[in-house]
Amino acid sequence: MSAEQQRVWLAWMRVSLRLDYEIGRGLQEDSGLSLPDYHVLVALGSAPDGRVQLSELARTIGWERSRLSHHLQRMTVRGLVVRTPSTTDGRATDAVLTAAGREALDGAAPAHVEHVRRLFFGTLADDDLPVLAELLERVYSGVLEHGTLPPPPA
C-alpha cells in the first residue's frame, strides 16, 4: 500500500471498529438488542410480511448462512423471530418477524437513529454527504465484485 492508502485504510478501520462498538453499545443500553439483532430485524422489517428465506436474508445482511442460523436460534429463544417452512420453496426455510420482534425494532429505532446522527453525521456538513455516499458506494461495488459472499438480492 502507498502511504496515503495506508492512512485511509487505518482511518477506515478505526472508524469502523469504534462506530460498531458505540452503535452496538447504544442499542444494548437502550433496547437490549445487539447490533447483529438490529441488522436482522431491519432486514425482516423491510420485507413483505416480515418474511424472508434464510439464504436471501443472509445475502441481504452480508452474513454466511451458518452465522445467520446460529443467530436466528438465539433470537427465536427470545421470541423476536420464528423459522418456518418457506411459502415459495418447500425445501427452504423462512425467517419471520414476530410481533415482539416488530415491537423491539420499533422501540429501538428512534434512539438508534439519534446515535447514528450524532456519531456518524455529527461532524459532516450537508455538502459532504453526496461525496461520501459516492465513495462508499464505489467501495461497496468493489467488495461485491471481488468478495466471496453472494451479492444481496436486487
HELIX and SHEET records of a PDB file:
HELIX    1   1 ALA A    3  SER A   31  1                                  29    
HELIX    2   2 LEU A   35  GLY A   45  1                                  11    
HELIX    3   3 PRO A   48  GLY A   50  5                                   3    
HELIX    4   4 LEU A   54  ILE A   61  1                                   8    
HELIX    5   5 ARG A   65  VAL A   77  1                                  13    
HELIX    6   6 ALA A   99  VAL A  116  1                                  18    
HELIX    7   7 ARG A  117  PHE A  121  3                                   5    
HELIX    8   8 ASP A  126  ASP A  128  5                                   3    
HELIX    9   9 LEU A  129  HIS A  146  1                                  18    
SHEET    1   A 3 ARG A  51  GLN A  53  0                                        
SHEET    2   A 3 THR A  93  LEU A  97 -1                                        
SHEET    3   A 3 VAL A  81  PRO A  85 -1                                        
END                                                                             
